[in-house]
Amino acid sequence: MACEASMKDIRLSDLDLLSLSILVNLYEHQSASYVSQKLNIPAPKISRCLKHARELFEDELFIRRKYGLVPNEFSSKLYPIAKEIVESAKGFQSLHQGEIDYVDEHFEIVAPDLVSYRFPNALMGAIKEARKELTFNISSWTQSSLQEITAGEVALGVCCSQHCAQCGYGHEVNLGQYQNYLETIPLTTLDKLYLVCKQDHPILKQEITLESIADYPFVNTVFGKAGQTSHEPGPFQQYCTAHYLPLHTEIAITSVSSLFDYLRSSQALALIPYSAVFDMVNEIPELHACQLSIYESHRLYQDIKPPTLYLIKKKHNDSVKLNWLIGQLQLLIGNMMHA
């Protein structure tokens, strides 16, 4: 009943699309700094819009934690309504673009958070420098992303795909299944690994090897996999199986914010192939990230094929601006992935 009372008091004239868009993105990503990067909006403005939304709805909406903003119950009820409004606004924008002979083109992009965290500002800068009349929106890669690209609802996707060479795991979604509909462009091989754990984890006081990692509980991370299935083993799990190393996998996690939350209160370890994890972990003093030695990474990938990061688009979708955007993403992601 409290929720209904608050909703009745809202003045529709006070609603603004930017605040709703920020609310939707905060709900989905739970990180104000990430939303600032994604929307190319200064952090103080994010805070002001969140303050405005809290005053408008007379509710805190999010609970502040050291690792980010956690949606409360009211925010969870508000999210689908706000999401629908924001998506409808995109439809109006497309209609307006049609009336002005498509001076602008809008592109929906999906990518893992740990890939897209770095490049929105750089991409915006490249668009302005080249004076290109185009806009883009970046959303998280999900289990339905391949179907959305095939249907033309999403212009570009960034995902990873990995097939075990010798261990017999063959259930992962094969991008080749979509070869009649999608074009896949290899970007980079993800052959480096980054360990994430609690700041005071005991493994940080000993030599970090594949064997010492296997001594602790493990979290299987599923970020941007082609099929986004949490039950498929990752490269380290495949390595342990092939080399008869006992490994206890506690959980599989598909969200970066959920992973950080879990590791803060656990002795578990996670291995991530994205160097952008350093940027995000730096905002969370309770967590620590470090790169595995080249020797240990080579040991793991000697028998296990490393995942490859791909840029994906629908076949026969070849506008001049889309091809320019693809070229920019190839440059940006190639430069940033292991910077």
N, C-alpha and C positions, 0 to 999 in steps of 0.2 A: 504493500500500500504506500509505503514511503516513496518508492520509485515513481508511482503514478502521480503522487502529489507534486513531486519536483517537476515532472514533465508538463503538468498543467500550467505551471507558473512561467514557462519559457516564452519569451517574446520572440516570435519568428523574425522580426525585423532586426534582432540583435545577432542572429546567426550569420557567420561569415564562412565562406568556403575554405579559406586558408586554415582557420582554426580547426575545422572539421577534418581537413586533409591531414593536419599535424596530429590530431587525435587518432585518426585511423592508423597512421604510420607508427606512432608511439605504441599503440596497442599491438601492432604486428611485430615490431622490432625491439621494443622495451629499452631503447637507448636513445637519449636525446641527442647525443653527439653523432650517432649514426644517421638519425633523421635529418639533422642539420646538413650532413654531407650529402645525403641522398637528394634532398629537396633544394640544396644550394641556398639555404636560408641561415643567416647568422644565429648562433646559439641564443643570444639575448632575445631575439624575436621569437624563437621557439618557446622560450620561457614566458614571454608576454602573452602569446596566443594560448598557452596552456593555462595561464592565470585567468585569462578572459573566459575560457571554456569552463573552468572550475566555478567562477562567479556566476556564469550564465546558468549552469546546471545545478548550482548550489550543492556540489559534491566534489570530493577530492579527486575522483576518477582514477588516480594512480597512487600506489604506495611507494615511496622512495626507499630504495635499498642501495647498498654500496655498489652493487653490480648493475643497477639500472632502475627502471620504473616498472612496477608490477601492476597490471590492471586490477581494480577492485571489482566487486560484484556489479555495481551500477555501470561501470565502464564496459563490462562484458555484455550487458543488455543494450547499451547505447551503440556499441561498435557496429552491428549489422545494419542499423538504421543509417548511421553516418557513412558507412561504406557504400551503401546504395545511393546516397545523395552525391557523394564524390564521383562514383562511377557514372551517374546520370549527367553530372556536369561535364564529364569528358565527352559525352554524346553531343551536348550543346556546342562544345568547342569544335567537334568534327563537323557539325552542321554549319557553323559559322565559317569554317575553313572552306567548305564547299561553296558558300555564297561569294567568297572572294577569290574563286578560281584556284584554290589550293596554293596560295602564296606560301603557306606553311605546310609542312608534313609532320605528322606526329607518329612516333614509333614507341611501341610498348616493348620493353626489354625485360627478360627474366634472367637472374643469375644468383648463384650462392652469395649469401651475405658477406662471406669472407673474401669474395672476389669484388663485388660491387662496392664494398666499403671504401675503397680507395679512389675509384676513377670518376665518379660523377662530376666533381669540381673540375678535374682536368679535361673531361669531355666537354663540359660547358665552355671552358676557356677555348678549346679548339674550335667549337662551333662559332663563337664570337669572333675569333681571329680570322676564320675563313669566311665570315659573314654569310653563313648558311641559314636559310629560313627553315629551320626545323626545330621540333621540340621532342623530348623523350621522357619516359617515365620508367623507373626501374623497380621491379617487384622481385620477391624471393622466388627462387626455383622451387617448384612443388611437384608432387607426383603426377599432376595433370598437365605439366608444362609442355611435354612432347605433343600431346593431343591439341593443346591450344595453338602451338606453332603450326601444326598440320592444318588446323581449321582456319588459319589466318588471323586469329584473335591476337596473337603475339608476333611481332616482326622478327625479333632476334632472341636467341637463348644462349646462355653459357652454361655448360654442364661438363662433368667428367665421366669417363667410362674406363673401366679396368677389367681385363679378363686374365684370370690366372693361367700361366703358361703350362704348369705341370701338375697342379694340385687337384685338378678335377672339378673345380667349381665352375659351372656353366649356366647358372640360372639368372644371372644378371641381365637386365634388358640390353639387347644388342642394337646399337644404332643402325646396323645394317638392315634391320627389319623395316626401317623407315626409308630405305634408299630410293624408293619410287616417289616419295613425297618430300623428303627433306634433303638439303645439302649440308654436309658437315665439313667444317674447316678446322683442321688441327691448329691449336694455338701454342701450347707448350706441354712438355712432359712434367708431371708433378713427381719428381724423383727426390725431392728433399722432404724431410720430416721435422716437425716441431712438436716438442713435448710440452704439454700443459698440465699443471698440477697446482696444489696449494703452495703458498709461499714458503711454508715450513715443512714441506714433505720430506721424509727421510731419504728419498732417492737422491736428493740434491746434495747429500753429504757423502755419496759414494760414486763409484764410476758408473756412468749411465751406458748400459749396453742393452742389446735386445733381450738378453737373459735376465738382467736385473729388472727391466721393465715388466717382464712376464711374472716376476715375483709378487707383483701388486695387482689389486683389482683393476680391470680395464674397462674403458668406455668406448664402444664402437660408435664413431661419429659418421653420420650420413648427411653430408652437405653437398648438394648439387649433383648427386649421382643420377645418371640417365633415367633409371627407374625409380629412384628415391625410395627403395625398399629397405626397411630397417633390419630385416632378418638376414640379409646377405652378409657374409663375413668380409671384413676389410683386409687389406694387404698384411697387416701385422698378425691378424688371426690366422690367415692362410699360412703365413710363415711358421707360426707356432705349431700348427697342425702338421705341416710338412716335416718339421724338425723335432716332433714329439716333445715339444715344450708345453707343460701344463699351464693353462691360462684360464683365469676366471673372469669372464666377461659379465660385468654386473648389469649393464643396460645399454641399449642403443638409443642415441639421441639425434634428432634431426634439426634442432634449433640451437643456434649459437648461444643465445641468452640462457636457455635451459641448461646447456652444457656448463657454462660458467657458474650458474647457481648450484648445480650438482657438485662440481669439483670443490667449491668453497667449503663444503661440509662433508667431504669424503676423502679417503685415502686412495681413491682411484686415480688412474692416469689416462690421458688421451693423447693420441698422435694425430696431428693435423698436417696436411700437405700445403697449407696456404700461409705464406709469410706475413700476411696482413693480420694474423692473430696477435703479433707483437703490438700493433697499434691499439687493438681493443683491450688486450690484457694490461697494457700500461695504465688504463683508466681504473683498474681494479687492483688495489694494493694487496688483497688477500691471495692473488694468484701469481704464478710465475710461468714464463714461457722461455724455452731455450731450443736451439737447433741441435738435432742429433748430428754427431760427427759424420763426415762424408764416408768414413770407413763403415760405420754401422748402417747407414742408409744403403751403401753398396751391398753389404751382406744381405740385407732384406730383399733388395731388388735383383739379386743375382739369379734367383730362381722364380721370383714373383714379378710378373709384368707390372710396371708402375702405371697408375692411371694417367690418362691424357685429358687435357682440358680442350673442349671443342666449342666453336661458335657454330650455332645451328640456325638455319633459316629455311623457309618454305621454298621449294623449287619453283623456278619461273617467276619469282618475285624479285625483279631486277631494276628497281627505280634508281636513277642517278644518285639521289640523296641517300638511299639505303646502302648502295655500294660504297659511297663515301664514308658513311657511318661505320660500315664493316671494317674499312681500312683503318679508321681511327681506333676502333676497339682492338684490332690486332696489334697496333703499335702500343697502345696504353697498357693492355693486359700483359703483353710480352715484356714490357719494361718494368712493370710493377710486381709481377707475381713473385719474383725472387730478389727484389731490391733490398 
